[in-house]
Amino acid sequence: MTVRTLDEYPDAVREEVARTREVVAALHAELPRWELVVWTAGNVSQRVVVDPSGPGEGDLFVIKPSGVTYDQLTADAMVVCDLDGTLVDGDRSPSSDTAAHAHVYRHMPEVGGVVHTHSTYATAWAARAEPVPCVLTMMADEFGGEIPVGPFALIGDDSIGRGIVETLRESRSPAVLMRNHGPFTIGRDAKAAVKAAVMCEEVARTVHISRQLGQPLPIAQTDVDRLYDRYQNVYGR
């Protein structure tokens, strides 16, 4: 199979890639800011969308390169891949999680951004393979219920991506705790996915602390549904 280089794409695509590189580079700074990653761990990606009204030339995404520290993550350092996870433009190897991101984009066309972190509390829940129960109104608002656990999967192919898609297709949550690994989050764009990662860690920490004090009280499903609907469709609109 012949892989197109970025130079072979139309001007509109290359212009959107340049803009997306700036966005993704800036959003990576949010991960250490909110203490969601250490060293070079974690990654943010965003789908390149030229014509949101229909299919076209934008079957690409921008992602962090592998093994690069956060203070070196400029827009020029970002790499561009197609939806098979093949490098289309960039001087470095894509993130080791690229296959997972690519699988999500291929199978969840509504997703425009994917984030992976190893944030402490969310990863601790993942290590126990235990969903974070919906015991906070913030969780009902943001996640529409519990934060689910995805299956164990090895890095290197699309196994993680398959687990993400299989789990989140059955959930309103934009976050999944991949067992023994850590959280992945999705969103309409990378900024929304980063917000979900920040909120995932916050509620994982709060519920953990609550359980040290006693048994957290669940929220009735009818109230979860009402809170989620209001936050998603009314709040801030």
N, C-alpha and C positions, 0 to 999 in steps of 0.2 A: 504494500500500500504506500503510495506517495504522500508525503506529508507536506502541506503547503507552509511556506514561511510567511511571516507577517507581511513582508514586502509584497506578497502576491494578493493580499486582501485589498478591497477598495479603500479609498481615502477615508470615507466615513467610519469604517471599522478601525483603521489605524488611529484616527483622532479619538475615538471612544476608548480604545485601549490606553492611550496616553492619559486620558482623564481618569480612567479606572485605576491605573497604576498609582496616581497621586492619592486617590481615595484609599486604596488598600494600604499603601505605605503609612499614611496618617493614622489609620485605624489600628495598625499593629502597635503603635505607641500606647494605645489604651490598655493593652494586655498587661505589661509590667506596671503601668500606672495603677491598675486596680488589683495588683498582686495576684494575677491569674496564671503567671508563667515564671519559670526561672531559666537562666542561661539562654539556650536557643530553642527551647521547647515551645510548642504551640504554633498555630498558623491561622491566618485569615485569608479567605478568597472571596472574589466577587465575579459573578457572571458578567460578560460583556454583552450589553443589550443595545443594539443600534436602532431597531424598529420594534418597540414593545407590542405593537398591534399584530404582529404575525412573525412567522419564521423568516429567516434571512441569513445574512452572513455573520451574525454575531454568535456563532457556536464556539465561543472561547471563554476562558476565565483567567483571571490574574491571581497569582498566589505567591506566597513567600518562598524564596529559595531555601534549600536545605543547609543547615549548619551555619547560618549567618546570625551574628548577634544583633540584638534589637537596635543598638546605636548605629548599625551599618545599613539599616533597612530604608534606603532612599527609594524614590519612585523608579529610578533607573535600575535598581537592584532587583525589583520584582520581575517574575518570569510569567510568560503567557503560555497556556496549554490549550489544546482542543479538548473536546468532551470525551476523548479516549484517554486523556491524561498525557498525551504526547506533547513534548516541548515544541512550541511554535516560534518563540522568541525569548532570548535571555542568554546571559553568559554563564549561568550556574545551573546546577541540577535542581529540579523542582523539589518541594517538600516531600518527605517520605510518606505523607498522608495524601498526596495528590490523587492517587487512585480512588480513595474514599470520596474526596470532594467531587471528582469527575462522575462517579457512579450516582451520587446524589443529584447532580445537575442533569444527568441523562434521564433519570427516572422520576424526578420531581420538578417539572417545568415551572412550577410556581415559585420555586426557591431561587433567589438571586444572590444569596450570601451564605457561606458556611464558615464556622469557627471551631477550632479545637484547642482546648487548654488542658493543663494538668492542675487546675486550681485545687487547693488543699482539701477543703471540706467536701466538695462535689466528688473528687476522686476517692476520698475515704468512703463515701456511700457506694461508689462504683466497686471498690475493693470488697465490700460486703455483699455486692449484688443485691442491694436493697433500694427500692424506689424511695424517693423523698415524699412522704405523705403530705396531702394538701391540708395543712392545719393553719394556714395563714391566708388572710384575704389577699395579700400581695401575690401569693401563689395562684389563687383562683383567678385573679386579674390577668396575670402574665402567662400562666401555663394551662389554665382551664382544668386543673386537676393535679394529680401527682406527677412528679418527674420520673419517667419510666426507665427501666434498665434494659439495655440491649445485650445481645449475646457476646460471648467471648470470641475474639477474632484476632488473627495475627496480622501484623503490618506487612505490606509488600504487594498485595493485590487488592481487589475490590471487596474482599470479605468484610471489612469494616463498613464500607459503604452499603453493602447489602443489609447488614444488621441495622444501620441507621434508618434506611428506607423502610424496612420491614416493621421496625418498631414505631416510627413516627407516623406511618400511614394509618395506624390504629389509635392515634393519640392527638389531642389538641396541643400538646406541649411542643414548643420549639426547641426543647432540649432533651437529650437522651444521655444516660450514663452507661457508656460501654463497659461491660464487666471487666474488672481488673485492669482497666485502661484509663478512662476519664471521660469528661463531658464533651459532646459535640452539640453545637447549636446551629439552627438554620433561621433564615429570615428572608423577607422580600428583597433585601439588599444586605451588604456586609455590615452596615451600621446597625441594622435591626438584629443581626446575628450576634454582634458584639454585645449589644444591650442584653440579649438573652443570656449570654455567657456570664455577664456581670451579675444579673439577677439570679441566675442558677447558683452561683457561689454564695450569694448573700442568703438565700433561703436555706441552702444546705447547711450553712454555718448556724443560722438562727434555730432551725429545727434540731440540729445536733445539741446545741446548748439547752434548748427546752427539754430535751429528753434526759439531760443530766439532773434536771430539777423535778421531773415527774413525767407523767404520760401526757403528751400533747392531745388536745381535744380536736377531733376531726370536725370539718365543716360539712353540713348536710349537702348532698349533691344538688338539691334544688337551689340552694343559696350559691353554691359554686357556679352553677349555670347562669344565674342572674348576675353575679359579679362579673363573670367572664364576658357576657353579652354587653353589659354596660361599658366595661373598660375597652373592649375591642371596637364597639360600634358607636359609643356616645362620648366617652371621656376624651377630651382634647380635640374633638372634631369641630 
